């Protein structure tokens, strides 16, 4: 599996809810990729993505999540708020497009 490509897709999915996110190109591995990111709260972190899922690196016993989105929903209130606001806006636009309730 191309873990860098997989990590790029995860990064693209969460871009609107973080300050900075990119795949670490210095990591050359066939079994994982590393995503560097900064949350809206200003916390910089590295996340390992592999066949097990996504996990914050250098944190003993950090939980493993099925996606970067899921990880951020659990660790970043700023991401959660941004995601929910975006979802609300999309739903409101759909309601207006269909002529209201």
Secondary structure, DSSP 8 states (H G I E B T S, - for coil): --HHHHHHHHHHHHGGGEEEEEE-TT---SSEEEEEEEETTS-EEEEEEETTEEEETT-TT---BSSHHHHHHHH-HHHHHHHHHHHHHHHHHHHHHTT--
